[in-house]
Amino acid sequence: MSNRSSLNARAVLCSGLLAAAAAVSHVNAQVFYGQPDTSGGETLHRINPDGTGDTAIAARLPKIFTPTWSHDGSTFAVTASDPARPSMLTFNAYILNLATGAFQNVTNFQDTPGANNAYTFTYALYKAFSPNHAQLAVNSYVRSGGGAGNASPTTTPLLQLFPTNGDPGPTATLHVGIFRDEVHHDGEGVDWSPTQNLIAAPFKWDAPLQSGTTSTYGPGEATAIYLINPANAASQQLTVPHADLVIGAQIVTWAEHDYAPKFSPNGSQLAYVRSYQQATGAGPDLGVQSLHILTLATRQDRQVIQFQKGLYVSTVDWSPDGTQLVFDLGKQATSSGFPLQAVQPNTDGLYLIGIDGSNPHQLHAHPPPPPLGAPSPWLLGILITFPPGCRLGRGTTVSSAASLSVAPATSSCYCARLGRPSAASV
């Protein structure tokens, strides 16, 4: 059973680029984020926790995306286009020295043209440092198409390990995912435990139907987070999303998709995003997003907060003391009326919440719309530290998602702590 219906034909590459990567550093009390520029990429910015001191950071890499910090805050990586080959469609991962602007390739993917206008290019989007910084786990999207018969393009997740010292890679391939279909979230995020040699990443999962009708209709298309041993690629399922098919006045399919995993600073818990997605004969509906925390030792999973239908979360991360989560939130993107698993870039803002669900508030408002013709949306890269006694953000809360488009001093998101919705309630 799958709820993709006719969405396959409408799947677009930009949904992969709309996802965001967050990172936490223990260096200073500032937030780092990306804002669209005229290149179609982003300019890195840093801003104080109270919203002052917004400053652009000079970098010699063009079209920077998805900044990522090591868990100890000492090493910084970005995804960017190659400054020596600006026309290349592939984006590689780099280690970037913010003090000097110097950078070093970690991945070295290439555009690969083939016969009959076939093509392959790669986006090395999601990254995570090993505890000793010697390796970088990279979850890439590989885009292929053309060739004989002018095959429709496909985007395939690829999880690999690369040395960070400039030696050639990859040194291992841990997972080759299922092509992206605007339903599942395979490949959307990666993190490496700060205390164990374990990697967390989302894989597409065939979930048994809650109604017990899997043998009749097939399994549901869901996404679960797995723990992967980088030494041998052995994986173990960590989260257990649900799925079902309901036959009534119309056929309704629904499934849960878990993605954007982030280990807590002490490695004992994992935060992630869960997306509830439903489809009927008329097509897929807007999703319902929630933040979850799972305790690794007990596998206890609890929901921190659930958001109003049609709001989208791309990324989540922890404060260094493990008491708060930082996340982005905006309106879910659509294409020709079909929801995309992505956020509308000009509505995406930055928010904080206690891990017990307390005090959800906005830290930074959404940016202005990208420049006309810019091909890539705003992608968050978050770097946050919490000095003792520091309270981040304005603490403003309002009751309508429509206020996402108003001035930052009065805007926030509508948040409600609810249980998992049933198919009839969304």
N, C-alpha and C positions, 0 to 999 in steps of 0.2 A: 504494500500500500504506500502511495506517495501522494503528497498534496501539491506537487509541483504543477499539475495540470498543464496549461499552455504557457506557463511562465518560462520554460526553457528557451523558447524562441525570443523572449524579451530580455534574457539575462544580459547584463552589460558588464564590461570590465571595470567601470568606475566604482562598482560596489566594493571591489577588493581594495581600491585606493581610498575609500571613504572610511575604512576602519582605522582606529587610532591605537597608539601604543603609549602606555604611561610608564613612568619610572620615578623612583624615590631616591634621593641622595641625602647623605648625612653631613653635607659640607656646610651649608649656610641656609638661612631662613628666606629662601626665595623660590618662586615658581617659574619654571621654564615652560614656554609654549610656542607653537608655531602659528604664524599668521600669513595668509596668502599674499604673494607679491606679483609683480607684473611678469615674472618668468613662468608663471604657472606652477611654481613650487611654493615654498614657504620661507619666510625669514624667521629665524629663531629670536625669541624675546625672553627677557627675564623681568619679573615684576615682584615687588614686595608683597608680603601676605596681606597687607591692608589695602592693596590695590594701587599704591603709589609706585613711582620709580620705574615705570614701564620703559624698558630700554632694549633696542635691537642689538643682537650679537653678530658681529662680523664673522663670516665664514667664507672660505674660498671654494666651497663646494656649491654647485648650482642645484636648484630644485630639491631642497632637503625635506625629508619626511621622517616620521616615526622615530624621534630621538629616544634613546634607551640608555639608562644608567646601570652600572653594576650595583649589586645590593649594598656594597659598602660605600658607594658614591665616589669611587676613585677613577672610574673609567667610563667613557661616554662614547656611544655609537649612534650613527645615523644611517638612514638610507638616502641615497642621492644619485643623480645622474653623473656620468663621468665627465669631469671638466675638459679632458683631452678629446672627448668624442661627444660633443653636445647633441648631435643628431641621433645618437643611439637611443632606442626605446627602452632598453634594459636599465634597471636601477640596481645598484650594488650597495653592499653594506660597507661602511667605513668606520674606523676609530678616529675620533676627532678630538684634538687638544683645544679646549676652549680658550686657554690662555694665549696660545701662539697661533692658532688657526691651522696648525699642521694636521695632516690627515694621512691615513694609511689604509689601503684596500684590505678588506677581510675576504670578501667574495670577489670573483672576477668573471661573472656571467657575461655572455656575449649575445648580441642579436645573431640568430642563426637562420639566414635565408636558405630556401631549398628550391627544388625544381617546381615549375608551374606556379610560381609566386607563393610557395609555401613559406611559412615564417614561424619562428619561435623566439620569444623574448621573455625575460624573467624580472619579477619584482621581488627583491629580497627585503620584504616588509618588516616581519616580526623577528625580534632578536632578543637573546638572553645570554648573559655571561655566566660561565662556570664559576664556582666559588673562588678559584685561584686565578681567574681571568685568562687562563691559557687557551680557552676555547670559547667560541660563540655559536650557540644554537640559532639557526636561521630557518624560519618558516617562510618559504617563498611561494609566490604564485607564478606558475609557468603558463604562459599564454601561447597557444598554437592554433594554426588554421591555414586555409588556402590549400595549395597543392592540387593534385588531380581531383577533378570534381568540385573544386573550390569549397572544400569542407568548411562547415561553420566553425567559428573559433570556440575553443574550450580553454578553461582555466583550471589547472591542477595544482593542489597544494603539495609542497615538497619540503620535508623537514630534514635538515642536514647539519653536520658539525663542521666547523672551520677553525683552524688555528688562528690566533690573534697576532702572531709574531711575523706575519708576512709570508710564511711558508705556503705552498700551494694546497688547495683543498678542493672539494670536501674530503675530510678524513673518514666520514661515515654518513650513510643515508639511513635515517631512522624510520621514515614513514613516507610513502607515496599515497596521497589522498585520492578521494573520488572527485571528479570534476565538479566545479562550483555551478550550482543550478539556481541560485537565489532562494534556496530553501535552507540547506544545512550550512553549518559554520566551520566545517573542516578546514584546518589551517589558520584560523583566525586567532592568533595569539600564541605565545610560548613563554615559559619562565623556567628558570633553573633554581632549584632549592638552594638557599644560602648555607644550609647545614648538611645536606646529603647529596650524593651524586645521583639525583633524580631530576627529570625534566617533566613538566606538565604541558600538555598540548591538547587541543580539541580534535577529535576524530568523528567522522560520520558514523552513526551507530544505527543498526536495524533494531528498533525497540519493539518488544512484544506488545500487542494491543491490549489495553486495559480491559476491554470487553471480552477477551478470550477468543477472539475471532481471527487470530493470526493465520491459522491454517486455511481459512477461507479467503481472506483478503490480502494476506501477506503482512510483513511487519511494517511498522511506521518508520518514516524517515526522520531520525532525530540526530542530535549531536551530543556526545558525552566527552568529558575530560578524562584523559588517561595519564598515568604515570609511566614514564619510559626510562629504562636503564640505558644510559648512553654507552655503556661498555659492550652491550650485546643486542641492543634494540628491543629487548623484551618489554612488553607493555602490560599494564594492568588497569582495568577500568576503574575510575574513581567516582564519578557522579553517575546517577541513574535517572535520566530524564524519562518522562512518560509520553505516551502517544495513544491515540485511539481513532476509531472510525465509528461515527454515530449515524444510524439510519433512521430517519423520521420523515417529516414533510420534505426534507431534502437531505442529501448526504453531506455530513460535516466531517472533515478530518482535522485533527489537531495534533501537535507535537511540541515538545520542549527541546530547546537547543542551548547547550552550555558552551561558553567560549570566554576568551580574554582572561585566562587564569593568572593569578598573582599570589606567590607565597608571602606569608607574613614575615616580618623582619627576623623572627626567631625560627622560622621554618615549620612551625607547628600547625599552621592553618593555611587554607587556600581560599582566597576571594575569587569570585567569578561572576559573570553575567549570565542570566538565564532569560531566554526569549521564548514566550508562548506564541505559537504561530498557528493560525486556523485558516482553513479554506473550505469553500462550498462550491456548488456548481457554477456560481458566478465568478469564482476566482479566489485568490488569497486575500485575507483581510489584514489590516494593520496589526502589528504585534503588540504584546504586553511584556515589558522588560522589568526585570527585578535583579537586585544584587543579593548574592548568597555568600556565606562563609561556611566552609567545611573543615572540621577538626580532623586532621589526618590520623591520629592514633585511634580514634573511636569511630570514624566515618560519620559522625553526627553532622547533619547538614541543616542550617537554619537560614531562613530568609531575613535579610536586614531591612529591605524596603522594596515596595513594588510601585511602579509609576503608571500614570494614566496611559490608557491605550493610545498608540500613535506617537509616543515619545520613545526615543532610541538612545541606548547607551552603547558606545563603542569600546570603552576601556575603563578599567578600575585599578587602583593601586592603594597602597597602605601609607599611613604616616609612619615615620621611623619608630615611634613609641608603640605602634600597633593599636592605637585607640581610635583611629579615624580612617575612613576610606575617602579617597578622592576619585572623582569620575567625571566624565563629560556627559552632557544630556542636551538633546535637541529634538526637533521634529523628524519623524522617519521620512526618508526620501521615497519618492515614487517615480515610476516611468510609465507614461500612458495609462495611468490609473492603477498600475500594479505596484505593490509595496516592494521596495528594495531593502536588503539587509544592510542598511547604511543610514547615516544621518544627513539631513539637509545642512550643508556646511555653514550657511549664513544664519542658522539658528542654534548652533552648537556652543554651549557654554560650559564652564568648569564649576563643579560643586563639591562640597564636603559634607560628610555625615559621620556621626559616631557609629562604632561597630554594633552598638545596641539599637541603632535606628534613631537616635536622638539628634536634634538640632541639624536637620538638613538645611543647608544654606548655600547661596551662590558666592563663589570666590571671584570669578571673572566672567563678564558677559560675553555673549557671542560676538564674533568680529563682524565688520561690515562685509557685504557680499564680495566675493572674489572679483577681480578685474574682469571686464567684459572680454569674453573669449578665452579666459584662463581654463585650461583643460582639467585641472586638478583641484579638488576641494581642500578645505581647511582640515588639517590633521593635527590632533593634539599630541604634544609631547610634554609630559608633566614632571617637574622636579620640585619636590616640596620637603621642607624640614620644619619641625615644630619646636622652637625653643621652649623651655619650661614656662608655663603660664601663658603662652601665646595662644590667642584665639583668632583663627583665620576668618576672613570674609566679613560681609556686612550683617549676616544673620537675618536677612530679609526674607520673608516668606509670604507669598500671595496664593490665591486660590484658583488660578486659571492658567492653563497652558498657553493661552493667548498672550500672556504677559511676557513670554519668552522673547517677544519682539520689541519690548519697550526698554527704556533707559536702564543701565545697570544698577542704579541706586534703588530702583523699585522693583526689579525683576527677579524672579526665581522660578522654580517649577512647581507644579502641583504634585505632591507626593502623598501616597496613602499606604498604610501598612495593612495589606490584605492577604488573604490566603490565595493559593493557586486557583485561578479561575476555572470554572467548568466550561465546556464547549458552548453551553447555552448562555453563559453570562458575559461573553465578550463580543 
